Structures are given as C-alpha cells and as structure tokens.
Amino acid sequence: MPGSQAVQSIHSLHEFEKQQKQSYEDWYQNSKTIVLLSVESIDELKKLHQKLETKNICVSTFCEPDLDYELTSICVLYCDKSRKQLRNLPLALSEFSKKEGGQNA
C-alpha cells in the first residue's frame, strides 16, 4: 500500500534521528536529501539491512508495533558506500506513476 510505505519511511527517519544523532545532525545541516526506495518483500528488506550493517553503513530500523514489531522500514545515510549498495533499487511508489501515465505528483 502506497500510504503505508510512505508512513513507514517517516517512522524510520525518526528512528534514525534517535539512533544516529551525529549522522542525523550532519545530514540535516548539509543535505536534507531524502530518496524513498523499495524492495520486493520484508525478507528482502531484512537481507538488505543485514548487508548494510555488515558493510558498516549507517542504518537504522523501524519495527511496526501494530504488526507485532515486524521490520517495515530502514533509513540509510547516503554516502559512497551506501550508494553502491542501493543504486539498483527502484524508487518507492514508482509503479503508481506508471499506471497514471508516468506523471509525478
């Protein structure tokens, strides 16, 4: 569901602010760029999270209380290392713009 994807992304940004205070402050002062990406499933999200942590990439998680604390979103600091890991993921919600004739909101 598109609304749910967007909401979960906002939750993970707030978790990033709490869990990665200095990285969040640096991001907020110097960038403020946000890109929403998507994966096929929760299992793919879990694999991606593990892969990023293994490579020491700054990442935080959000686990939705209403879904028995299932992992629903991650927030990743954009840097050269993370870009290499994320560059093949599609933009979140892009499937909906294709259905509407390719126009962005």
Residue pairs with C-beta under 8 A, 6 or more apart in sequence:
2 93
2 96
5 36
5 38
5 92
5 93
6 36
6 92
6 93
8 62
8 64
8 72
8 73
9 36
9 73
9 75
9 92
11 62
11 64
11 72
11 73
12 60
12 61
12 62
12 72
12 73
12 74
12 75
13 34
13 75
14 62
15 60
15 61
15 62
15 75
16 23
16 24
16 60
16 75
16 77
17 24
18 60
19 60
20 58
20 60
20 77
23 58
23 77
27 77
27 78
31 78
33 78
35 78
35 91
36 91
36 92
36 93
37 86
37 89
37 90
37 91
37 92
38 89
38 90
38 91
38 92
38 93
38 94
39 45
39 48
39 89
42 70
42 71
42 72
45 71
45 72
45 73
45 74
46 71
48 74
48 85
49 59
49 61
49 71
49 74
51 85
52 59
52 74
52 76
52 82
52 85
53 59
55 81
55 85
56 81
57 76
57 77
57 79
57 81
57 82
57 85
58 76
58 77
58 79
58 82
59 74
59 75
59 76
59 77
59 82
60 74
60 75
61 71
61 73
61 74
61 75
62 71
62 72
62 73
62 74
62 75
63 69
63 70
63 71
63 72
64 70
64 72
76 82
76 86
97 103
97 104
97 105
